[in-house]
Each structure stands twice: as C-alpha cells, then as structure tokens.
C-alpha cells in the first residue's frame, strides 16, 4: 500500500520538526514546509518545501508541487504560527494583523487550496494546531488568544462542512511545550514605560522561569498525539496534550472566570 502524503507547515523547528520526523519514520511521505530552507535540509526523511503561509505565490506553488510529484495530499497539518504578546492598548494594529495573517488567514488559504484535492481523492485529514490558549487566556496574550479562539471556531465549522466529503478535521491543543516558541514569543512582547510596565515584567519573569520551562513537555508528546490521531480509525475532533493543558482548561471550565482570574494572578507575580 502506498504511503499517505503529508504536508506540514512550520516544520523547521519545535512541534513541526518533531512531527515531520515522527511521521516520516512511521512510513508517511512527508513534505515539511517552512520559511527557513536551511533548517529543513536537516530533517531526516522529510522532503523540504520553502513556504511562507502569508505569501500567496509560495502557498500555491507548494500545493502544486506536492500534487505534481505525488498526485494527492492525504494529510494537511497546519502548524505554522507564533505568539504576539503585549497590552491590547499598546500593541500596534499592524502587529495584530500580522498575528492573524500567520495564525489564521495563511492557514485558511492553504486549507482552501488543499480541500479540492482531498475531495477528488475521496477524503483526507486536516490537523489544525491550536493551543490550550484556544480555550483559556493569559495576561498580555489577547491577540494570540484571539487567533487561537478563532481557529477553534473556524475548525469546528470546517469539520461539519467537510464530514460529508470524507474529510476529517482535527484540532490539537498543546500545553506548555519545550520549543523555540518561548524565544519567539519573547521577541514579540511589546513593552513600554506606561501603566503596563509592571505587568509586562511579571509576565516576562514567569515565561522565563527556569523551573517552569523545565516542566514543559517535549515536542515529541505532540508528535505522538498527531500520529495517534492520523492512525485512529475514527479520530477525535480534539486532542489536548502537554504540560498544564488539561489542568488549566479544567480550572477554567469548572472554576469559572473568577477563580481562573485569581489563579492566573497568583502565577504571574
């Protein structure tokens, strides 16, 4: 039986890199897409594909290449993304728009291009990498959480629309994962001298706390979760995995906003 063809974005590091390698080792034909071509060359068993999900020409060309070489795309894993943190009042709207372009609109455009090929081939699986942040919230993370909350709703609608066509839509919600994400997040924190200075410093200390980072789950946890979803006879609509993911969600769900707000205030201090 011919191996299933996977296209995964954000494959140059972290969850994307671990997943691309894991799936390739499991016998999938994997196209790993990312902006950084040099990082892709080192992925064993993964076919490199240069793609910025916000550049239409690259997205179109990437899908065409996979279809030209393999004739189909069985699995699309939308993993590319980053976090823009900062006070709502102070984050430039241009930066907020960029957050949505990468985390939602770029992902959506790629998905639009892949769906017709999956339908022609009688089915497929779309995996959208959300976050526990798609169901909870943290100080200074309004724009990031907005994209992930939007992705959750968007994916739910997509799942219902595509079910009759034999296409599964799966949401994966990672918790705290030990990747470059924290470093990238640090570079996107908007910090000023205004009324949010103290809060920004507190959030920064929490994110960079060595003890907190040491407890974060390795990217392999999410890679294994994605593999489980792709090999299940009937995948679940959502998979939550990684450090703090389930505890934080349960606290929000059963404790209510008041208790959750107080808990976050204790963590960020």
C-alpha positions as a LaTeX table, in Angstrom:
\begin{tabular}{lrrr}
\hline
Residue & $x$ (\AA) & $y$ (\AA) & $z$ (\AA) \\
\hline
Unk1 & 0.00 & 0.00 & 0.00 \\
Unk2 & 1.37 & 3.41 & $-0.97$ \\
Unk3 & 2.18 & 5.68 & 1.95 \\
Unk4 & $-0.06$ & 8.61 & 2.81 \\
Unk5 & 1.20 & 12.02 & 1.72 \\
Unk6 & 1.53 & 14.69 & 4.41 \\
Unk7 & 2.05 & 18.43 & 4.05 \\
Unk8 & 3.03 & 20.10 & 7.32 \\
Unk9 & 3.81 & 23.79 & 7.83 \\
Unk10 & 6.16 & 25.26 & 10.43 \\
Unk11 & 8.35 & 22.18 & 10.05 \\
Unk12 & 11.71 & 23.84 & 10.70 \\
Unk13 & 11.57 & 23.65 & 14.49 \\
Unk14 & 9.63 & 22.61 & 17.58 \\
Unk15 & 6.38 & 20.72 & 17.19 \\
Unk16 & 6.50 & 20.87 & 13.40 \\
Unk17 & 10.01 & 19.46 & 13.20 \\
Unk18 & 9.29 & 16.67 & 15.69 \\
Unk19 & 6.06 & 15.75 & 13.93 \\
Unk20 & 7.58 & 15.74 & 10.45 \\
Unk21 & 10.38 & 13.41 & 11.57 \\
Unk22 & 7.99 & 11.19 & 13.54 \\
Unk23 & 5.58 & 10.75 & 10.65 \\
Unk24 & 8.37 & 10.11 & 8.16 \\
Unk25 & 9.74 & 7.40 & 10.45 \\
Unk26 & 6.25 & 5.90 & 10.66 \\
Unk27 & 6.11 & 5.48 & 6.89 \\
Unk28 & 4.31 & 8.62 & 5.75 \\
Unk29 & 5.60 & 10.62 & 2.78 \\
Unk30 & 6.20 & 13.98 & 4.44 \\
Unk31 & 6.63 & 17.41 & 2.86 \\
Unk32 & 7.92 & 19.76 & 5.53 \\
Unk33 & 7.20 & 23.40 & 4.75 \\
Unk34 & 8.74 & 26.45 & 6.40 \\
Unk35 & 10.32 & 29.80 & 5.62 \\
Unk36 & 13.81 & 28.69 & 6.70 \\
Unk37 & 15.13 & 26.41 & 3.96 \\
Unk38 & 18.42 & 25.74 & 5.73 \\
Unk39 & 16.63 & 24.21 & 8.74 \\
Unk40 & 14.53 & 21.93 & 6.53 \\
Unk41 & 17.54 & 20.25 & 4.91 \\
Unk42 & 18.47 & 18.59 & 8.21 \\
Unk43 & 15.13 & 16.77 & 8.65 \\
Unk44 & 15.76 & 13.09 & 8.05 \\
Unk45 & 13.29 & 11.51 & 5.66 \\
Unk46 & 11.41 & 14.78 & 5.13 \\
Unk47 & 11.05 & 16.48 & 1.74 \\
Unk48 & 11.82 & 20.20 & 2.20 \\
Unk49 & 9.39 & 22.78 & 0.87 \\
Unk50 & 10.02 & 26.52 & 1.27 \\
Unk51 & 6.75 & 28.23 & 2.13 \\
Unk52 & 5.67 & 31.36 & 3.96 \\
Unk53 & 1.96 & 30.80 & 4.62 \\
Unk54 & 1.29 & 34.52 & 4.20 \\
Unk55 & 2.73 & 34.62 & 0.66 \\
Unk56 & 0.11 & 33.54 & $-1.87$ \\
Unk57 & 2.59 & 32.58 & $-4.59$ \\
Unk58 & 4.53 & 30.28 & $-2.26$ \\
Unk59 & 1.40 & 28.62 & $-0.89$ \\
Unk60 & 0.00 & 27.97 & $-4.38$ \\
Unk61 & 3.37 & 26.74 & $-5.66$ \\
Unk62 & 3.81 & 24.44 & $-2.67$ \\
Unk63 & 0.47 & 22.69 & $-3.15$ \\
Unk64 & 1.09 & 22.38 & $-6.90$ \\
Unk65 & 4.46 & 20.79 & $-6.30$ \\
Unk66 & 3.12 & 18.14 & $-3.93$ \\
Unk67 & 0.25 & 17.32 & $-6.30$ \\
Unk68 & 2.61 & 17.23 & $-9.29$ \\
Unk69 & 5.05 & 14.87 & $-7.55$ \\
Unk70 & 2.64 & 12.67 & $-5.60$ \\
Unk71 & $-0.76$ & 13.16 & $-7.17$ \\
Unk72 & $-2.51$ & 13.87 & $-3.89$ \\
Unk73 & $-2.35$ & 15.28 & $-0.36$ \\
Unk74 & $-3.83$ & 12.93 & 2.23 \\
Unk75 & $-2.96$ & 14.93 & 5.35 \\
Unk76 & $-2.56$ & 18.66 & 5.90 \\
Unk77 & $-1.08$ & 19.73 & 9.23 \\
Unk78 & $-1.44$ & 23.47 & 9.81 \\
Unk79 & 1.26 & 24.09 & 12.38 \\
Unk80 & 2.94 & 27.39 & 11.43 \\
Unk81 & 2.34 & 30.15 & 13.98 \\
Unk82 & 3.77 & 32.42 & 16.65 \\
Unk83 & 2.60 & 34.49 & 19.63 \\
Unk84 & 2.30 & 38.27 & 19.73 \\
Unk85 & 2.17 & 39.37 & 23.37 \\
Unk86 & 1.67 & 42.83 & 24.81 \\
Unk87 & $-1.05$ & 45.09 & 26.22 \\
Unk88 & $-4.03$ & 45.49 & 23.90 \\
Unk89 & $-3.69$ & 49.27 & 24.22 \\
Unk90 & $-0.06$ & 49.26 & 23.12 \\
Unk91 & 0.33 & 46.51 & 20.51 \\
Unk92 & 0.29 & 48.20 & 17.08 \\
Unk93 & $-2.67$ & 47.16 & 14.98 \\
Unk94 & $-0.24$ & 46.26 & 12.20 \\
Unk95 & 1.36 & 43.71 & 14.54 \\
Unk96 & $-2.06$ & 42.37 & 15.50 \\
Unk97 & $-3.00$ & 41.98 & 11.83 \\
Unk98 & 0.25 & 40.13 & 11.20 \\
Unk99 & $-0.65$ & 37.74 & 14.02 \\
Unk100 & $-3.94$ & 36.92 & 12.31 \\
Unk101 & $-2.30$ & 36.66 & 8.88 \\
Unk102 & 0.06 & 33.94 & 10.09 \\
Unk103 & $-2.07$ & 32.11 & 12.66 \\
Unk104 & $-5.41$ & 32.15 & 10.84 \\
Unk105 & $-5.63$ & 33.60 & 7.34 \\
Unk106 & $-2.48$ & 31.96 & 5.97 \\
Unk107 & $-3.64$ & 28.65 & 7.40 \\
Unk108 & $-7.11$ & 29.17 & 5.93 \\
Unk109 & $-5.81$ & 29.95 & 2.45 \\
Unk110 & $-3.62$ & 26.84 & 2.38 \\
Unk111 & $-6.57$ & 24.76 & 3.53 \\
Unk112 & $-8.76$ & 26.19 & 0.76 \\
Unk113 & $-6.22$ & 25.07 & $-1.82$ \\
Unk114 & $-5.87$ & 21.54 & $-0.40$ \\
Unk115 & $-9.57$ & 20.70 & 0.12 \\
Unk116 & $-10.44$ & 20.18 & $-3.59$ \\
Unk117 & $-7.62$ & 17.64 & $-3.97$ \\
Unk118 & $-8.76$ & 15.74 & $-0.88$ \\
Unk119 & $-12.33$ & 15.69 & $-2.19$ \\
Unk120 & $-11.17$ & 14.39 & $-5.58$ \\
Unk121 & $-9.27$ & 11.59 & $-3.83$ \\
Unk122 & $-12.24$ & 10.65 & $-1.68$ \\
Unk123 & $-11.12$ & 12.01 & 1.67 \\
Unk124 & $-8.28$ & 13.14 & 3.88 \\
Unk125 & $-7.40$ & 14.63 & 7.25 \\
Unk126 & $-6.76$ & 18.25 & 8.20 \\
Unk127 & $-4.99$ & 18.77 & 11.53 \\
Unk128 & $-5.03$ & 22.30 & 12.92 \\
Unk129 & $-2.53$ & 23.00 & 15.69 \\
Unk130 & $-4.32$ & 25.28 & 18.11 \\
Unk131 & $-3.25$ & 25.62 & 21.76 \\
Unk132 & $-4.63$ & 25.31 & 25.24 \\
Unk133 & $-4.68$ & 29.07 & 24.65 \\
Unk134 & $-7.62$ & 28.45 & 22.33 \\
Unk135 & $-9.75$ & 27.69 & 25.37 \\
Unk136 & $-8.15$ & 29.77 & 28.12 \\
Unk137 & $-6.43$ & 33.16 & 28.38 \\
Unk138 & $-3.33$ & 34.79 & 29.85 \\
Unk139 & $-2.34$ & 38.40 & 30.59 \\
Unk140 & $-0.94$ & 40.30 & 27.59 \\
Unk141 & $-1.92$ & 37.48 & 25.24 \\
Unk142 & $-5.10$ & 39.00 & 23.80 \\
Unk143 & $-4.06$ & 38.93 & 20.15 \\
Unk144 & $-2.52$ & 35.46 & 20.33 \\
Unk145 & $-5.51$ & 34.02 & 22.16 \\
Unk146 & $-7.85$ & 35.76 & 19.74 \\
Unk147 & $-6.26$ & 33.87 & 16.83 \\
Unk148 & $-6.44$ & 30.54 & 18.62 \\
Unk149 & $-10.04$ & 31.04 & 19.80 \\
Unk150 & $-10.89$ & 31.96 & 16.21 \\
Unk151 & $-9.10$ & 28.87 & 14.90 \\
Unk152 & $-11.13$ & 26.66 & 17.23 \\
Unk153 & $-14.45$ & 28.01 & 15.95 \\
Unk154 & $-13.24$ & 28.02 & 12.36 \\
Unk155 & $-12.15$ & 24.39 & 12.66 \\
Unk156 & $-15.46$ & 23.32 & 14.18 \\
Unk157 & $-17.35$ & 24.83 & 11.25 \\
Unk158 & $-14.93$ & 23.28 & 8.77 \\
Unk159 & $-15.32$ & 19.84 & 10.38 \\
Unk160 & $-19.09$ & 19.89 & 9.89 \\
Unk161 & $-18.78$ & 21.19 & 6.32 \\
Unk162 & $-16.25$ & 18.55 & 5.25 \\
Unk163 & $-17.60$ & 15.49 & 7.07 \\
Unk164 & $-19.95$ & 14.55 & 4.20 \\
Unk165 & $-16.94$ & 14.64 & 1.86 \\
Unk166 & $-14.99$ & 12.12 & 3.93 \\
Unk167 & $-12.52$ & 14.70 & 5.20 \\
Unk168 & $-11.72$ & 14.71 & 8.93 \\
Unk169 & $-10.81$ & 17.93 & 10.75 \\
Unk170 & $-8.83$ & 17.50 & 13.96 \\
Unk171 & $-7.82$ & 20.18 & 16.47 \\
Unk172 & $-4.68$ & 19.62 & 18.57 \\
Unk173 & $-4.31$ & 21.77 & 21.67 \\
Unk174 & $-0.75$ & 21.69 & 23.06 \\
Unk175 & 0.03 & 22.83 & 26.56 \\
Unk176 & 3.42 & 24.24 & 27.53 \\
Unk177 & 5.95 & 22.68 & 25.15 \\
Unk178 & 9.74 & 23.00 & 25.33 \\
Unk179 & 10.41 & 24.56 & 21.93 \\
Unk180 & 11.72 & 27.78 & 20.39 \\
Unk181 & 8.20 & 29.15 & 20.85 \\
Unk182 & 9.16 & 30.90 & 24.09 \\
Unk183 & 12.12 & 32.62 & 22.48 \\
Unk184 & 10.00 & 33.74 & 19.53 \\
Unk185 & 7.31 & 34.90 & 21.94 \\
Unk186 & 9.86 & 36.94 & 23.89 \\
Unk187 & 10.84 & 38.72 & 20.69 \\
Unk188 & 7.20 & 39.67 & 20.08 \\
Unk189 & 6.42 & 41.13 & 23.51 \\
Unk190 & 5.54 & 44.79 & 23.24 \\
Unk191 & 7.00 & 46.52 & 26.27 \\
Unk192 & 6.70 & 50.19 & 27.12 \\
Unk193 & 7.08 & 52.54 & 30.07 \\
Unk194 & 3.36 & 53.08 & 30.56 \\
Unk195 & 0.81 & 51.64 & 33.00 \\
Unk196 & 1.53 & 48.04 & 31.91 \\
Unk197 & 5.26 & 48.07 & 32.61 \\
Unk198 & 5.00 & 46.14 & 35.89 \\
Unk199 & 2.60 & 43.56 & 34.43 \\
Unk200 & 4.85 & 43.05 & 31.40 \\
Unk201 & 7.85 & 42.46 & 33.65 \\
Unk202 & 5.90 & 39.94 & 35.72 \\
Unk203 & 4.73 & 38.02 & 32.66 \\
Unk204 & 8.28 & 38.02 & 31.28 \\
Unk205 & 9.67 & 36.61 & 34.54 \\
Unk206 & 7.04 & 33.87 & 34.56 \\
Unk207 & 7.74 & 32.87 & 30.97 \\
Unk208 & 11.48 & 32.75 & 31.58 \\
Unk209 & 11.35 & 30.97 & 34.93 \\
Unk210 & 13.79 & 28.02 & 34.60 \\
Unk211 & 11.62 & 25.84 & 36.85 \\
Unk212 & 8.55 & 26.46 & 34.71 \\
Unk213 & 10.44 & 25.80 & 31.48 \\
Unk214 & 11.95 & 22.60 & 32.87 \\
Unk215 & 8.46 & 21.19 & 33.39 \\
Unk216 & 7.36 & 21.86 & 29.82 \\
Unk217 & 6.66 & 18.77 & 27.72 \\
Unk218 & 8.96 & 17.83 & 24.82 \\
Unk219 & 7.63 & 18.34 & 21.28 \\
Unk220 & 7.53 & 14.56 & 20.86 \\
Unk221 & 4.41 & 14.50 & 23.06 \\
Unk222 & 2.51 & 16.43 & 20.41 \\
Unk223 & 4.11 & 14.49 & 17.55 \\
Unk224 & 2.91 & 11.24 & 19.12 \\
Unk225 & $-0.54$ & 12.74 & 19.64 \\
Unk226 & $-0.79$ & 13.70 & 15.98 \\
Unk227 & 0.38 & 10.24 & 14.90 \\
Unk228 & $-2.30$ & 8.68 & 17.11 \\
Unk229 & $-4.96$ & 10.88 & 15.50 \\
Unk230 & $-3.79$ & 10.01 & 11.98 \\
Unk231 & $-3.77$ & 6.26 & 12.66 \\
Unk232 & $-7.09$ & 6.14 & 14.52 \\
Unk233 & $-9.99$ & 4.52 & 12.68 \\
Unk234 & $-12.15$ & 7.42 & 13.81 \\
Unk235 & $-10.11$ & 10.38 & 15.11 \\
Unk236 & $-11.48$ & 12.62 & 17.83 \\
Unk237 & $-12.34$ & 16.20 & 17.00 \\
Unk238 & $-9.92$ & 17.46 & 19.68 \\
Unk239 & $-6.74$ & 16.25 & 21.32 \\
Unk240 & $-5.25$ & 18.10 & 24.31 \\
Unk241 & $-1.73$ & 17.18 & 25.44 \\
Unk242 & 1.30 & 18.66 & 27.15 \\
Unk243 & 2.17 & 20.28 & 30.46 \\
Unk244 & $-0.65$ & 22.27 & 32.10 \\
Unk245 & $-3.07$ & 21.89 & 29.19 \\
Unk246 & $-5.76$ & 19.84 & 30.88 \\
Unk247 & $-5.38$ & 21.33 & 34.39 \\
Unk248 & $-5.72$ & 24.90 & 33.11 \\
Unk249 & $-8.70$ & 24.02 & 30.95 \\
Unk250 & $-10.45$ & 22.19 & 33.80 \\
Unk251 & $-9.81$ & 25.12 & 36.13 \\
Unk252 & $-11.42$ & 27.48 & 33.64 \\
Unk253 & $-14.30$ & 25.15 & 32.84 \\
Unk254 & $-15.33$ & 24.18 & 36.35 \\
Unk255 & $-13.94$ & 27.04 & 38.42 \\
Unk256 & $-15.38$ & 29.84 & 36.33 \\
Unk257 & $-13.78$ & 33.09 & 35.27 \\
Unk258 & $-13.42$ & 34.46 & 38.80 \\
Unk259 & $-11.41$ & 31.53 & 40.14 \\
Unk260 & $-9.39$ & 31.33 & 36.94 \\
Unk261 & $-8.55$ & 35.06 & 37.10 \\
Unk262 & $-7.31$ & 34.66 & 40.68 \\
Unk263 & $-5.22$ & 31.63 & 39.76 \\
Unk264 & $-3.55$ & 33.49 & 36.90 \\
Unk265 & $-2.84$ & 36.43 & 39.19 \\
Unk266 & $-1.03$ & 34.02 & 41.55 \\
Unk267 & 1.02 & 32.51 & 38.72 \\
Unk268 & 2.03 & 35.88 & 37.27 \\
Unk269 & 3.60 & 37.60 & 40.26 \\
\hline
\end{tabular}
